[in-house]
Amino acid sequence: MATREQIEQTILRVAGHPVSGPIKAMASQFAEAIVELDSADTPKKAKPVRGTEQQREKETRVFEAVEQR
């Protein structure tokens, strides 16, 4: 994984090396957030893709009303 400084320099390079503005001001915060995401101990569980077995298991369809009036 890249260091925080490398990530910050990449953000600034992609943005066109801004001299001022919100990208320049927040580049270090962006880099820190990316480092924190990458260094997380437990990866986040990915959402199931539509049409997969995981998606079908949790889906419940109701075809008629259960209650009577």
C-alpha positions as CSV (number, residue, x, y, z in Angstrom):
1,M,0.0,0.0,0.0
2,A,1.1,3.5,-0.7
3,T,2.0,5.9,2.1
4,R,-0.2,8.8,3.0
5,E,2.2,11.2,1.3
6,Q,2.2,9.2,-1.9
7,I,-1.6,9.2,-1.9
8,E,-1.8,12.9,-1.2
9,Q,0.7,13.7,-4.1
10,T,-1.4,11.5,-6.4
11,I,-4.6,13.3,-5.5
12,L,-2.9,16.6,-6.2
13,R,-1.4,15.3,-9.5
14,V,-4.8,14.0,-10.7
15,A,-6.4,17.3,-9.8
16,G,-3.9,19.2,-11.9
17,H,-1.6,20.4,-9.1
18,P,-3.9,23.1,-7.8
19,V,-2.3,26.1,-6.0
20,S,-5.4,26.8,-3.9
21,G,-9.0,25.7,-3.5
22,P,-10.9,22.9,-1.9
23,I,-8.9,20.0,-3.4
24,K,-5.6,21.5,-2.3
25,A,-7.0,22.2,1.2
26,M,-8.5,18.7,1.7
27,A,-5.9,16.5,-0.1
28,S,-4.3,15.5,3.2
29,Q,-7.7,14.6,4.7
30,F,-8.6,12.5,1.5
31,A,-5.3,10.7,1.8
32,E,-5.7,10.0,5.5
33,A,-9.2,8.6,4.9
34,I,-7.9,6.3,2.1
35,V,-5.1,5.0,4.4
36,E,-7.7,4.3,7.2
37,L,-9.9,2.4,4.7
38,D,-7.0,0.3,3.6
39,S,-5.7,-0.4,7.1
40,A,-9.0,-1.7,8.4
41,D,-8.6,-5.0,10.2
42,T,-11.8,-6.6,9.0
43,P,-12.9,-6.1,5.5
44,K,-16.5,-5.0,5.0
45,K,-18.8,-7.6,3.6
46,A,-19.8,-7.0,0.0
47,K,-23.4,-6.7,-0.9
48,P,-24.8,-9.6,-2.9
49,V,-25.2,-9.2,-6.6
50,R,-28.7,-9.2,-8.0
51,G,-29.8,-12.7,-9.0
52,T,-27.3,-14.6,-6.9
53,E,-28.2,-17.2,-4.3
54,Q,-27.6,-14.8,-1.5
55,Q,-30.1,-12.3,-3.0
56,R,-32.7,-15.0,-3.5
57,E,-32.5,-16.4,0.0
58,K,-33.4,-13.1,1.7
59,E,-36.2,-12.1,-0.7
60,T,-39.8,-12.8,0.3
61,R,-42.6,-12.2,-2.1
62,V,-46.3,-11.9,-1.1
63,F,-48.8,-12.9,-3.7
64,E,-52.0,-12.5,-1.8
65,A,-53.2,-10.7,1.3
66,V,-53.1,-12.9,4.5
67,E,-55.8,-10.9,6.3
68,Q,-59.5,-11.0,5.6
69,R,-61.9,-8.1,6.1
